């Protein structure tokens, strides 16, 4: 049994994807006559899957649609087609992330990725941006998997990593990630370089906040060391 394991969110935590997401979403809503939204607005729009993103974009641009609306499906297809073309044009790992992942690997801490992106695409993104890092697991949404903040898939990963929930941490940049961690019984660790702010992270249960990847990995290694001696 692993003494600890770390699960990472992807967008806004490991990789800064906001510009490519915004570009693809704006192209989609412009095609149906809606105005493009500022890139900064997307920091609050992304994070709950493509259906929710498209519904939120439409509402923000003046067309009140809910994720269940039949028209959303067509918008999701358009968005995915655009994002398939541009997802790596401006996106990059955050500075210091590669070194932080290496420190965790050198300490033999199992690390995994948990994203609300589709599973195949999550694996593609991770492989592209982190070709030199070995993750114990990479997981996006498969089939009817519930999205975060539902803890189902997070708990499946904990079992896959052979680590009980109380010895797992979930690192993310949003309230959705913190809520997922709390509901799964994981340690919720919020990062302040991502898409959401400190207030949201604290409101949804962050136990620790990190200003930069170096501070984050030091916190995680200290926490793991305490788990090893218990």
DAVEN-V117513 format. One line per field, one symbol per residue. psi: psi as a letter, one per 20 degrees, with the letter a starting at -180 (. if undefined). A space follows every 10 residues. Layout:
# DAVEN-V117513
psi=???
This chain:
# DAVEN-V117513
psi=pphrqppprf pighpnjhgh ggggghhghh hjjqqqqqgh hihihrikrh ghghgggggh jjonqqhiph ihghhggggh gghhhjhjgi qqqqpigghg hhggghjkpp qrpoqiqqgg hghggghghl hjpoqhqppa ppdjpqqpjp jghghghggh ilpqhijqqp prjrhggggg gghikrpooq qjjbhrrggg gghjjphqpp hrhghghggg hggghhhhi.
